Amino acid sequence: MSTHTTTAAQPVRATAAEQGIIAPVQWRNPVVSTILTVLTLVLALLSTGDSRVSFAGATGWFAMGELTVPALPFGLFLTLLAGVATALIWARALQRRQASGWLMVLAGVAFVLTFLVWTVADKPDAVLPVVSLLAGGLMFATPLVFGSLSGVVCERSGIINIAIEGQLLAGAFLGVVVASAAGSPWLALLGAPIAGMLVAVLLALFTIKYRADHIVVGVVLNMLVLGMTSFLFSTLLKQTPSLNRGTRLPVMGIPVLKDIPVIGPVLFNQTILVYLMYAAVIVLQFMVFNSRWGLRMRASGEHPRAADTVGIKVNRIRWQNVILGGALAGLGGAFFTVGQGLAFTKDMAAGNGFIALAAMILGRWNPKGALGAALLFGFATNLGAVMQAVGADIPSQFLLMIPYIVTILAVAGFVGAVRAPAAEGKAYP
């Protein structure tokens, strides 16, 4: 009797299938993977002769110099891998199951590798530099990671940061000025974040205090920083060249780790900026989702009124996070000058702030996701430069378009339906 009563009292939860609800088939991943597989097959069939692959820069027992790869068999093997991944993606889609992200990565990697082998196939003087391709991609990704992390901490608290481009540019400018004046590139690591924070103060002032439209304020700040740095470059830096010297941060190899085959010189033989990027991603990934500070930040961006009712100072949290985001973006701006050993020039950021925004969205407002997306875009940027160096049969104008094309395709084709923080862009009293 009691057992019957207990069972009857339990809520009845019918599954979607019991209710007659059939989830729609998700076609995006199967279609994209099929296109990648077909393109991989086409490139494989176009590949003739051998491809020379160089591992110059790899140390330790993997210092093997060059390899000669038969282009056609290698391309067909990669096509087979992409085909298997595509078949599994189609099977999961028809079963109305969520596709594994690793299967999409496998199809994408197969296409990229086939493209690289095709580029240098049957060209005796062309060599594909694997280590420098990966290391350069990581370097180009560094400012994107800092910019996307800036977007994460700002938008998670409710402030849309379109001004990342201006913060990167300001960091590049003040970083090189401080480094040149002090005679040490290390001090750029102090000057660059301060520049980003100054831009962030204006962003917070107009969006939080004066409740202006976040996107409009961000665009205006980008134009303001571009105009100011261009003016100062044409006047102050032209008249005083000693304030605009190309000084570079030293490369600091980590013992033992830098000798790991292939990835060692790529990941662990970099400047301090790259190591700070690693630390920033790890710390923010933990803090955003596993700390009191992160909980308050996410509450301010999702439901500020509820956060206010439990004693959280929403606007104070937003001020703090916008300034922190400005410091991160400014630090990323230092890459353009002291990170590469270059003097400052007009518009050095060159749209990287907007690519960082795309990386943040592709990473779904998650630090580790933003890191992965930024690495993709950084690799695409360096890929264009390497393809020009090896004499690819592609017009240079198209090669320069690669990072922007990849950005558009990634956001349009792979992001799908994403949900930004519910209260982003909305002022709170």
Solvent accessible surface area in square Angstrom, and as a share of the most:
residue,aa,sasa,rsa
1,M,199,0.89
2,S,83,0.54
3,T,104,0.61
4,H,132,0.59
5,T,80,0.46
6,T,81,0.47
7,T,84,0.49
8,A,75,0.58
9,A,81,0.63
10,Q,106,0.47
11,P,100,0.63
12,V,144,0.83
13,R,207,0.76
14,A,44,0.34
15,T,78,0.45
16,A,60,0.46
17,A,86,0.67
18,E,126,0.56
19,Q,107,0.48
20,G,61,0.58
21,I,104,0.53
22,I,127,0.65
23,A,53,0.41
24,P,98,0.62
25,V,24,0.14
26,Q,118,0.52
27,W,132,0.46
28,R,90,0.33
29,N,35,0.18
30,P,1,0.01
31,V,68,0.39
32,V,29,0.17
33,S,0,0.00
34,T,48,0.28
35,I,93,0.47
36,L,29,0.14
37,T,21,0.12
38,V,81,0.46
39,L,76,0.38
40,T,0,0.00
41,L,71,0.36
42,V,70,0.40
43,L,22,0.11
44,A,0,0.00
45,L,107,0.53
46,L,106,0.53
47,S,3,0.02
48,T,80,0.47
49,G,45,0.43
50,D,75,0.39
51,S,0,0.00
52,R,76,0.28
53,V,13,0.08
54,S,12,0.08
55,F,25,0.10
56,A,75,0.58
57,G,48,0.46
58,A,8,0.06
59,T,58,0.34
60,G,48,0.46
61,W,202,0.71
62,F,47,0.19
63,A,66,0.51
64,M,83,0.37
65,G,37,0.36
66,E,85,0.38
67,L,71,0.35
68,T,87,0.51
69,V,25,0.15
70,P,68,0.43
71,A,0,0.00
72,L,70,0.35
73,P,78,0.49
74,F,64,0.27
75,G,1,0.01
76,L,74,0.37
77,F,109,0.45
78,L,9,0.04
79,T,17,0.10
80,L,113,0.56
81,L,59,0.29
82,A,0,0.00
83,G,26,0.25
84,V,75,0.43
85,A,1,0.00
86,T,12,0.07
87,A,60,0.47
88,L,88,0.44
89,I,0,0.00
90,W,78,0.27
91,A,43,0.33
92,R,65,0.24
93,A,6,0.04
94,L,99,0.49
95,Q,108,0.48
96,R,116,0.42
97,R,129,0.47
98,Q,159,0.71
99,A,20,0.16
100,S,39,0.25
101,G,49,0.47
102,W,200,0.70
103,L,28,0.14
104,M,20,0.09
105,V,74,0.43
106,L,68,0.34
107,A,0,0.00
108,G,20,0.19
109,V,71,0.41
110,A,2,0.01
111,F,50,0.21
112,V,44,0.25
113,L,70,0.35
114,T,1,0.01
115,F,31,0.13
116,L,8,0.04
117,V,9,0.05
118,W,57,0.20
119,T,3,0.02
120,V,1,0.00
121,A,11,0.08
122,D,92,0.47
123,K,50,0.21
124,P,106,0.67
125,D,141,0.73
126,A,7,0.05
127,V,36,0.21
128,L,8,0.04
129,P,39,0.24
130,V,29,0.17
131,V,10,0.06
132,S,57,0.37
133,L,5,0.02
134,L,64,0.32
135,A,19,0.15
136,G,14,0.14
137,G,4,0.04
138,L,9,0.05
139,M,43,0.19
140,F,66,0.28
141,A,0,0.00
142,T,0,0.00
143,P,1,0.01
144,L,3,0.01
145,V,0,0.00
146,F,1,0.00
147,G,0,0.00
148,S,0,0.00
149,L,0,0.00
150,S,0,0.00
151,G,0,0.00
152,V,0,0.00
153,V,0,0.00
154,C,0,0.00
155,E,7,0.03
156,R,35,0.13
157,S,0,0.00
158,G,0,0.00
159,I,1,0.01
160,I,28,0.14
161,N,0,0.00
162,I,28,0.14
163,A,0,0.00
164,I,0,0.00
165,E,17,0.08
166,G,1,0.01
167,Q,0,0.00
168,L,0,0.00
169,L,3,0.02
170,A,11,0.09
171,G,0,0.00
172,A,0,0.00
173,F,20,0.08
174,L,46,0.23
175,G,0,0.00
176,V,0,0.00
177,V,21,0.12
178,V,43,0.25
179,A,0,0.00
180,S,2,0.01
181,A,71,0.55
182,A,53,0.41
183,G,51,0.49
184,S,32,0.20
185,P,22,0.14
186,W,106,0.37
187,L,69,0.34
188,A,0,0.00
189,L,29,0.14
190,L,116,0.57
191,G,4,0.03
192,A,0,0.00
193,P,21,0.13
194,I,90,0.46
195,A,6,0.05
196,G,0,0.00
197,M,68,0.30
198,L,111,0.55
199,V,10,0.06
200,A,0,0.00
201,V,58,0.33
202,L,63,0.31
203,L,0,0.00
204,A,0,0.00
205,L,51,0.25
206,F,85,0.35
207,T,1,0.00
208,I,16,0.08
209,K,123,0.52
210,Y,129,0.49
211,R,133,0.48
212,A,36,0.28
213,D,85,0.44
214,H,7,0.03
215,I,91,0.46
216,V,89,0.51
217,V,13,0.08
218,G,0,0.00
219,V,71,0.41
220,V,86,0.49
221,L,6,0.03
222,N,14,0.07
223,M,122,0.54
224,L,76,0.38
225,V,10,0.06
226,L,56,0.28
227,G,41,0.39
228,M,105,0.47
229,T,7,0.04
230,S,25,0.16
231,F,129,0.54
232,L,52,0.26
233,F,30,0.12
234,S,53,0.35
235,T,42,0.24
236,L,71,0.35
237,L,6,0.03
238,K,125,0.53
239,Q,145,0.64
240,T,48,0.28
241,P,91,0.57
242,S,61,0.39
243,L,39,0.19
244,N,23,0.12
245,R,112,0.41
246,G,45,0.43
247,T,35,0.20
248,R,114,0.42
249,L,1,0.01
250,P,62,0.39
251,V,76,0.44
252,M,76,0.34
253,G,31,0.29
254,I,59,0.30
255,P,99,0.63
256,V,119,0.69
257,L,70,0.35
258,K,78,0.33
259,D,60,0.31
260,I,59,0.30
261,P,37,0.23
262,V,26,0.15
263,I,84,0.43
264,G,0,0.00
265,P,14,0.09
266,V,9,0.05
267,L,57,0.29
268,F,42,0.17
269,N,61,0.31
270,Q,9,0.04
271,T,6,0.04
272,I,36,0.18
273,L,2,0.01
274,V,4,0.03
275,Y,33,0.12
276,L,62,0.31
277,M,0,0.00
278,Y,52,0.20
279,A,48,0.37
280,A,16,0.12
281,V,10,0.05
282,I,122,0.62
283,V,85,0.49
284,L,13,0.07
285,Q,42,0.18
286,F,119,0.50
287,M,62,0.28
288,V,0,0.00
289,F,67,0.28
290,N,94,0.48
291,S,25,0.16
292,R,173,0.63
293,W,63,0.22
294,G,0,0.00
295,L,106,0.53
296,R,81,0.30
297,M,0,0.00
298,R,59,0.21
299,A,26,0.20
300,S,0,0.00
301,G,0,0.00
302,E,54,0.24
303,H,107,0.48
304,P,18,0.12
305,R,148,0.54
306,A,45,0.35
307,A,3,0.03
308,D,63,0.33
309,T,107,0.62
310,V,113,0.65
311,G,55,0.53
312,I,16,0.08
313,K,119,0.51
314,V,5,0.03
315,N,45,0.23
316,R,145,0.53
317,I,13,0.07
318,R,3,0.01
319,W,72,0.25
320,Q,91,0.41
321,N,1,0.00
322,V,0,0.00
323,I,47,0.24
324,L,69,0.34
325,G,0,0.00
326,G,0,0.00
327,A,20,0.16
328,L,22,0.11
329,A,0,0.00
330,G,0,0.00
331,L,23,0.12
332,G,0,0.00
333,G,0,0.00
334,A,0,0.00
335,F,8,0.03
336,F,13,0.05
337,T,0,0.00
338,V,0,0.00
339,G,2,0.02
340,Q,53,0.24
341,G,23,0.22
342,L,85,0.42
343,A,37,0.29
344,F,1,0.00
345,T,71,0.41
346,K,106,0.45
347,D,66,0.34
348,M,29,0.13
349,A,0,0.00
350,A,54,0.41
351,G,21,0.20
352,N,29,0.15
353,G,1,0.01
354,F,98,0.41
355,I,12,0.06
356,A,0,0.00
357,L,19,0.09
358,A,11,0.09
359,A,0,0.00
360,M,2,0.01
361,I,53,0.27
362,L,34,0.17
363,G,6,0.06
364,R,121,0.44
365,W,15,0.05
366,N,33,0.17
367,P,0,0.00
368,K,125,0.53
369,G,25,0.24
370,A,0,0.00
371,L,45,0.22
372,G,39,0.38
373,A,6,0.04
374,A,0,0.00
375,L,65,0.33
376,L,77,0.39
377,F,0,0.00
378,G,0,0.00
379,F,40,0.17
380,A,2,0.02
381,T,45,0.26
382,N,12,0.06
383,L,15,0.08
384,G,3,0.02
385,A,52,0.40
386,V,17,0.09
387,M,0,0.00
388,Q,80,0.36
389,A,89,0.69
390,V,18,0.10
391,G,44,0.42
392,A,15,0.12
393,D,113,0.59
394,I,46,0.23
395,P,73,0.46
396,S,50,0.32
397,Q,121,0.54
398,F,110,0.46
399,L,3,0.01
400,L,114,0.57
401,M,86,0.39
402,I,26,0.13
403,P,11,0.07
404,Y,105,0.40
405,I,70,0.36
406,V,37,0.22
407,T,17,0.10
408,I,117,0.59
409,L,108,0.54
410,A,4,0.03
411,V,47,0.27
412,A,79,0.61
413,G,18,0.17
414,F,80,0.33
415,V,7,0.04
416,G,33,0.32
417,A,103,0.80
418,V,48,0.27
419,R,166,0.61
420,A,29,0.22
421,P,7,0.04
422,A,54,0.42
423,A,6,0.05
424,E,37,0.17
425,G,29,0.28
426,K,125,0.53
427,A,40,0.31
428,Y,26,0.10
429,P,113,0.71
